[in-house]
Amino acid sequence: MSYDYAPPPRFEDQATPPKRTGRHPVNIGHLVMGLAFLVFVGVWALVETGTVVVRSIEDLRWLLPLPWIVGGSVGLLAALFRKS
């Protein structure tokens, strides 16, 4: 009696996949949100230490967009350098 197929390869006979080395690509979304969080903490620290005096909510109108501006510009730079 003959068989028309080869038996499946054994686990021991399979070649091991090459080990991945090196750096992994940076997730730009995580980078932007992490930087925005750090800048928010920095703004909070400036207000709490009294470095920036906030008498009313109107005084914060120039501080609150800073995290988004910093995070967005770093994200754009990371995307620009990632393509090249």
Backbone as CSV, one residue per row, in Angstrom:
resi,resn,N_x,N_y,N_z,CA_x,CA_y,CA_z,C_x,C_y,C_z
1,MET,0.839,-1.165,0.000,0.000,0.000,0.000,0.895,1.243,0.000
2,SER,0.623,2.211,-0.896,1.455,3.410,-0.962,0.604,4.628,-0.599
3,TYR,1.312,5.614,-0.119,0.642,6.861,0.255,1.029,7.941,-0.742
4,ASP,0.065,8.810,-1.065,0.313,9.881,-2.022,0.780,11.182,-1.356
5,TYR,0.954,11.168,-0.089,1.340,12.393,0.599,2.470,12.090,1.568
6,ALA,3.205,13.123,1.865,4.284,12.984,2.846,3.700,13.262,4.220
7,PRO,4.208,12.624,5.223,3.699,12.901,6.564,4.033,14.341,6.954
8,PRO,3.234,14.939,7.807,3.509,16.325,8.212,4.850,16.405,8.938
9,PRO,5.546,17.520,8.798,6.839,17.638,9.469,6.662,17.672,10.987
10,ARG,7.623,17.096,11.652,7.585,17.108,13.111,8.038,18.467,13.623
11,PHE,7.642,18.781,14.813,8.015,20.058,15.416,9.528,20.169,15.543
12,GLU,10.183,19.068,15.870,11.628,19.089,16.055,12.367,19.336,14.740
13,ASP,11.747,18.981,13.606,12.407,19.131,12.315,12.258,20.532,11.724
14,GLN,11.369,21.341,12.265,11.145,22.673,11.714,12.285,23.598,12.132
15,ALA,12.680,24.469,11.211,13.740,25.426,11.505,13.206,26.497,12.455
16,THR,14.048,26.928,13.346,13.638,27.984,14.269,13.647,29.314,13.527
17,PRO,12.645,30.157,13.750,12.613,31.453,13.064,13.787,32.307,13.542
18,PRO,14.298,33.176,12.680,15.420,34.019,13.095,14.997,34.952,14.225
19,LYS,15.893,35.156,15.149,15.613,36.009,16.303,15.589,37.469,15.856
20,ARG,14.545,38.167,16.244,14.420,39.575,15.869,15.312,40.412,16.765
21,THR,16.102,41.247,16.149,16.973,42.126,16.912,16.787,43.550,16.428
22,GLY,17.334,44.467,17.164,17.267,45.866,16.771,16.109,46.592,17.419
23,ARG,15.909,47.787,16.977,14.861,48.640,17.544,13.549,48.449,16.804
24,HIS,12.477,48.624,17.515,11.166,48.572,16.888,10.752,49.992,16.521
25,PRO,9.860,50.142,15.554,9.452,51.495,15.165,8.664,52.174,16.282
26,VAL,8.822,53.470,16.364,8.147,54.255,17.391,6.693,54.466,16.981
27,ASN,5.783,54.238,17.914,4.377,54.530,17.666,4.179,56.022,17.888
28,ILE,3.903,56.749,16.818,3.841,58.210,16.890,2.682,58.672,17.767
29,GLY,1.578,57.951,17.746,0.441,58.326,18.600,0.789,58.241,20.077
30,HIS,1.505,57.193,20.464,1.926,57.064,21.864,2.917,58.170,22.226
31,LEU,3.807,58.496,21.294,4.777,59.557,21.534,4.080,60.898,21.760
32,VAL,3.122,61.224,20.909,2.416,62.504,21.014,1.629,62.577,22.318
33,MET,0.900,61.538,22.645,0.084,61.585,23.867,0.953,61.597,25.127
34,GLY,2.077,60.881,25.093,2.988,60.905,26.241,3.586,62.279,26.454
35,LEU,3.994,62.926,25.365,4.541,64.275,25.499,3.474,65.275,25.943
36,ALA,2.270,65.143,25.410,1.191,66.045,25.834,0.919,65.871,27.329
37,PHE,0.928,64.638,27.803,0.721,64.398,29.236,1.833,65.038,30.063
38,LEU,3.085,64.875,29.610,4.203,65.460,30.352,4.123,66.987,30.380
39,VAL,3.704,67.598,29.284,3.585,69.058,29.265,2.423,69.507,30.148
40,PHE,1.316,68.746,30.170,0.226,69.072,31.096,0.709,69.021,32.537
41,VAL,1.510,68.015,32.875,2.064,67.923,34.235,2.984,69.107,34.497
42,GLY,3.755,69.506,33.490,4.631,70.671,33.645,3.845,71.952,33.880
43,VAL,2.757,72.132,33.147,1.906,73.308,33.343,1.305,73.288,34.744
44,TRP,0.844,72.131,35.166,0.292,72.011,36.513,1.341,72.357,37.561
45,ALA,2.573,71.864,37.361,3.645,72.149,38.314,3.975,73.637,38.352
46,LEU,3.963,74.296,37.191,4.215,75.737,37.172,3.153,76.507,37.940
47,VAL,1.906,76.103,37.798,0.814,76.790,38.498,0.880,76.502,39.999
48,GLU,1.148,75.252,40.370,1.160,74.885,41.791,2.341,75.485,42.546
49,THR,3.485,75.634,41.892,4.636,76.210,42.581,4.585,77.728,42.638
50,GLY,3.664,78.324,41.925,3.529,79.771,41.943,4.415,80.465,40.920
51,THR,5.065,79.715,40.073,5.883,80.315,39.019,5.008,81.104,38.060
52,VAL,3.844,80.560,37.762,2.857,81.248,36.932,1.668,81.555,37.832
53,VAL,1.366,82.824,37.986,0.263,83.231,38.857,-1.018,83.244,38.036
54,VAL,-2.012,82.488,38.508,-3.299,82.397,37.823,-4.342,83.065,38.711
55,ARG,-4.788,84.223,38.275,-5.815,84.933,39.046,-7.213,84.563,38.586
56,SER,-7.344,84.195,37.310,-8.640,83.776,36.775,-8.401,82.743,35.687
57,ILE,-9.469,82.154,35.221,-9.380,81.141,34.180,-8.844,81.738,32.876
58,GLU,-9.005,83.030,32.685,-8.501,83.704,31.485,-6.982,83.684,31.426
59,ASP,-6.311,83.575,32.574,-4.853,83.525,32.584,-4.316,82.200,32.057
60,LEU,-5.149,81.182,32.019,-4.716,79.871,31.535,-4.869,79.712,30.021
61,ARG,-5.443,80.680,29.358,-5.734,80.495,27.936,-4.492,80.370,27.074
62,TRP,-3.340,80.809,27.537,-2.118,80.630,26.765,-1.332,79.399,27.212
63,LEU,-1.649,78.851,28.384,-0.940,77.661,28.869,-1.572,76.355,28.407
64,LEU,-2.882,76.308,28.305,-3.545,75.039,28.003,-3.310,74.525,26.577
65,PRO,-3.131,75.369,25.576,-2.826,74.814,24.245,-1.383,74.316,24.088
66,LEU,-0.495,74.668,25.010,0.909,74.285,24.888,1.132,72.774,24.734
67,PRO,0.482,71.916,25.538,0.723,70.480,25.354,0.361,69.980,23.966
68,TRP,-0.717,70.489,23.394,-1.131,70.024,22.074,-0.201,70.547,20.990
69,ILE,0.295,71.764,21.164,1.234,72.322,20.188,2.553,71.555,20.229
70,VAL,3.066,71.291,21.422,4.320,70.551,21.555,4.154,69.124,21.039
71,GLY,3.097,68.448,21.454,2.877,67.072,21.011,2.669,66.971,19.511
72,GLY,1.908,67.897,18.944,1.657,67.869,17.511,2.902,68.148,16.695
73,SER,3.707,69.105,17.143,4.918,69.404,16.381,5.936,68.276,16.480
74,VAL,6.053,67.631,17.625,6.956,66.476,17.731,6.420,65.313,16.907
75,GLY,5.108,65.129,16.876,4.523,64.080,16.052,4.767,64.320,14.571
76,LEU,4.646,65.576,14.141,4.929,65.894,12.739,6.397,65.654,12.397
77,LEU,7.288,66.034,13.289,8.714,65.787,13.061,9.022,64.297,13.007
78,ALA,8.411,63.531,13.908,8.641,62.079,13.910,8.118,61.449,12.629
79,ALA,6.971,61.896,12.151,6.433,61.370,10.904,7.298,61.766,9.714
80,LEU,7.846,62.958,9.748,8.708,63.430,8.669,9.986,62.597,8.609
81,PHE,10.611,62.360,9.753,11.854,61.594,9.786,11.623,60.114,9.571
82,ARG,10.433,59.631,9.843,10.128,58.224,9.654,10.073,57.865,8.169
83,LYS,9.598,58.766,7.341,9.474,58.530,5.906,10.834,58.445,5.226
84,SER,11.803,59.194,5.738,13.108,59.228,5.066,14.027,58.122,5.525
